[in-house]
Amino acid sequence: MNERKPIGNAFMDVINAFIRVVKAEIAEVFQNIGAQIKQKGLGVLIMLAALFPLLAAVIFLLMALYQLLSLWLPSWGASLVMFLLSLLLTGGMVMFALKKIGGTDNDDPV
């Protein structure tokens, strides 16, 4: 009537149940990580897509500035001013980026 399992079989049942629980927890963690990656990946994709209208806006702004400078300067002068402003902006952005990634230590007072 009342069958008793050997202790080895009972121990194996406990270990198998533990393995099933661990596998279920690991699967749930991977599902949560996958959902977060999908959510953040979509945000990054939308940010990259937003760069194209921004680039078009910058191009039109530069064209308007060129036309405005052409009123006071000859066309070669307006082009030269635009070239120099672009170089200054690029240099400033590179210096800022290098400071942010730790390429230079200009923040420390001597």
C-alpha positions as CSV (number, residue, x, y, z in Angstrom):
1,M,0.0,0.0,0.0
2,N,2.5,2.6,1.1
3,E,5.5,2.3,-1.1
4,R,8.6,4.0,0.0
5,K,11.1,5.2,-2.6
6,P,14.7,4.6,-2.0
7,I,16.5,7.6,-0.7
8,G,18.6,7.8,-3.9
9,N,15.5,8.2,-6.1
10,A,14.0,10.8,-3.8
11,F,17.3,12.7,-3.9
12,M,17.3,12.6,-7.7
13,D,13.7,13.9,-7.8
14,V,14.7,16.8,-5.7
15,I,17.7,17.6,-7.9
16,N,15.6,17.3,-11.0
17,A,13.0,19.7,-9.6
18,F,15.8,22.1,-8.7
19,I,17.2,22.0,-12.2
20,R,13.8,22.7,-13.7
21,V,13.3,25.7,-11.4
22,V,16.8,27.1,-12.3
23,K,16.1,26.6,-16.0
24,A,12.8,28.4,-15.7
25,E,14.4,31.3,-13.9
26,I,17.3,31.6,-16.4
27,A,14.7,31.6,-19.3
28,E,12.7,34.3,-17.6
29,V,15.9,36.4,-17.1
30,F,16.8,36.0,-20.8
31,Q,13.3,37.0,-21.9
32,N,13.5,40.1,-19.7
33,I,16.9,41.0,-21.2
34,G,15.5,40.4,-24.7
35,A,12.5,42.7,-24.1
36,Q,14.8,45.5,-22.8
37,I,17.1,45.2,-25.8
38,K,14.1,45.4,-28.2
39,Q,12.8,48.4,-26.4
40,K,16.1,50.3,-26.4
41,G,17.0,49.1,-29.9
42,L,13.8,50.7,-31.2
43,G,14.7,53.9,-29.5
44,V,18.2,53.9,-31.0
45,L,16.7,53.2,-34.4
46,I,14.3,56.1,-34.1
47,M,17.2,58.4,-33.0
48,L,19.2,57.4,-36.0
49,A,16.2,58.1,-38.2
50,A,15.8,61.6,-36.7
51,L,19.4,62.5,-37.8
52,F,18.3,62.7,-41.5
53,P,15.8,65.6,-41.0
54,L,18.3,67.2,-38.7
55,L,21.0,67.0,-41.5
56,A,18.6,68.5,-44.0
57,A,17.8,71.4,-41.6
58,V,21.5,72.1,-41.1
59,I,22.1,72.1,-44.9
60,F,19.3,74.6,-45.4
61,L,20.6,76.7,-42.5
62,L,24.1,76.8,-44.1
63,M,22.6,77.7,-47.4
64,A,20.7,80.6,-45.8
65,L,23.8,81.8,-44.0
66,Y,25.7,81.7,-47.3
67,Q,23.1,83.7,-49.1
68,L,23.1,86.3,-46.2
69,L,26.9,86.6,-46.3
70,S,26.8,86.9,-50.1
71,L,24.9,90.2,-49.6
72,W,28.0,91.8,-48.0
73,L,30.9,89.8,-49.4
74,P,31.7,88.4,-52.8
75,S,30.8,84.7,-53.2
76,W,34.3,83.5,-52.6
77,G,34.4,85.5,-49.3
78,A,31.2,84.0,-48.2
79,S,32.5,80.5,-49.0
80,L,35.7,81.2,-47.1
81,V,33.8,82.4,-44.0
82,M,31.6,79.3,-44.1
83,F,34.7,77.1,-44.5
84,L,36.4,78.7,-41.5
85,L,33.3,78.5,-39.3
86,S,32.9,74.8,-40.2
87,L,36.6,74.1,-39.3
88,L,36.2,76.0,-36.0
89,L,33.0,74.1,-35.1
90,T,34.6,70.7,-36.0
91,G,37.7,71.5,-33.9
92,G,35.5,72.5,-31.0
93,M,33.5,69.3,-31.2
94,V,36.6,67.1,-31.4
95,M,38.1,68.8,-28.4
96,F,34.8,68.4,-26.5
97,A,34.6,64.7,-27.5
98,L,38.2,64.0,-26.5
99,K,37.6,65.7,-23.1
100,K,34.5,63.6,-22.5
101,I,36.2,60.3,-23.4
102,G,39.2,61.1,-21.3
103,G,41.7,61.7,-24.1
104,T,43.1,64.8,-22.3
105,D,43.2,65.9,-18.7
106,N,42.6,69.7,-19.0
107,D,40.1,69.7,-16.1
108,D,42.7,69.1,-13.4
109,P,44.1,72.3,-11.9
110,V,47.8,72.3,-11.5
